[in-house]
Amino acid sequence: MIVTEIRSKNKNKSIVCLDGEIAFVLYKGDFNRYGIVLGEELSDSSYKEITEEILPKRAYERACKLLMSRDYTVKQLQQKLYADGYPEETVQKTIEKLEGLNYLDDQRYTQNFIFWKSEKKSRSRMISDLRQRGIDSDVAVAVYAKLLEADDIDNEEIVIKRFLDKKGFVAKEADYDRLHKMIQTLLRKGFSYESIRHVLGKEPEKCFTE
């Protein structure tokens, strides 16, 4: 394999391309150690040590450091490691190792996310947020239903009532314009028509359609 390109990633690291393709990212101090020189061949022994020992160790340490600061989904952690320049094989092996050690668990992440966010966010908004983080919608819906059944979280109507109380909003005292604005606000937050109607009571139907 020939070192066809070396380009700086930041002040400490450089991207190494072998045979015209991006291979990995190394610290600049690694270049002398492994004999990485532009235009010259990288030995099989150096390549094997880099890909089978150095990169897996560094990727694992990096992932553990990230997980010490907060929880991540598999997708989020993958994106972090890819952004750091780790090859796909290294990333996947790191993910598998972390899952095997129970350091990384999408189910647990989903449960925690819904538990802590349910007081402020609607069901649909939480599921949408989780989907963006790489959690399958069916998984998120199932976890939500399980937590709701166990009374670990409040249903949408309670969350809406809490939001209205915080805003000092009383539906029966609100004029049409205020009522309309509040309904639109709740809809934008992802609350369902049914839940909003049930909480607000007998309000003008056209507020929901304009």
Phi, psi and omega in degrees: 000131182259138176283103186265343179200143173226119178226144185292135174262317173204191185292342183251339187234155176224149177272131180250127176251132178244129180052038174086001180235146178297127182255311182189175177243131181231158171292147183298334177290344180283341189296315178293320183300320185253009176064042181270111182227133181303129178088353181251166183279140174267126184295153179299323182293320179293317180298317181295317180295320180296310187280334184257343182237304187292305184296315178301320180295314182291320179296318180295316179296320178297315180297317179297321179296319178296317182289341177288333182274325178192171180279149178229153168276168177302314182299315181298317181291321175303314182298321178296314182290321176297319180297331178282351176097013180281139180295159183302316181298319179296317180297313183296320178294324178295316179300314180298319179295316181294322178293321179296329179271359181067021175279338184229122185207108181295326179296314179296318178301315181297315179299313181295318181299311181294320181300314185277335183264347188294340180284343184238338186243152177283165178301311183295323179293319179296317180295321177297316179297319180293321178299320177296334179271002176100008180268129179298138182303319181298322178294314180298317179297318181295318179294317178301313181299320180294317179293322179294318180296325181276003182062027177277342177224162178271154177284172184301321184296321178293320178296319178297314179300319179297319179295316180296320178297319180297324180276355182067031184263125176242114188303315185290344179260354185274142174282177186301315183297315180295319180297315181299315181296320181292320178299316180295323177298315180294322178295319179296330178283355175098004179287147184284155176304315184300314181294318181296314179300317183296321181286317184282339177084214185279082180249162183304126181302323185292344176299334184272350186244342182280000000 
